């Protein structure tokens, strides 16, 4: 896909702070209800998409960091995307798991310990169409950045 710049309205200086606050509230609600609330993403899609909580260990701080993310399942693996809305840099959670690939995933009330890795180019090519079909925003985000948006495989 050809590169095209992100819409200017997404470059607001306050947007990252707002997104962090929304993310923290989402994580709190998800955990407090065992995933009964916050388990589905409903913005701009015809039906809710599943949301998991991914907990990584901070690369610099060593502290647990949790992000709510969309995902698909592939047998006993969980597949997610480090899109960060098409920003030029990878999300912090991705940098954290590249430094320490042992992660926790919460889907509903179930918490699993998994190991994260970046999909190989062949795996990414196989998963990317499924991921874009699942959430078309990923395809648009890829056009907004010159980096290749990583696909992350979380496995036992």
Secondary structure, DSSP 4 states (H G I P E B T S, - for coil): ----PPPGGGG-TTHHHHHHHHHHHHHHHHHHTTTSSS-EE-TTSSSPEEEEEEEEE-TTT--EEEEEEE-EEETTEEEEE--GGG-SS--HHHHHHHH--EEEEEETTEEEEEEEEEPPHHHHHHHHHHHHHH-THHHHHHHT-SSPPPEEEEE-
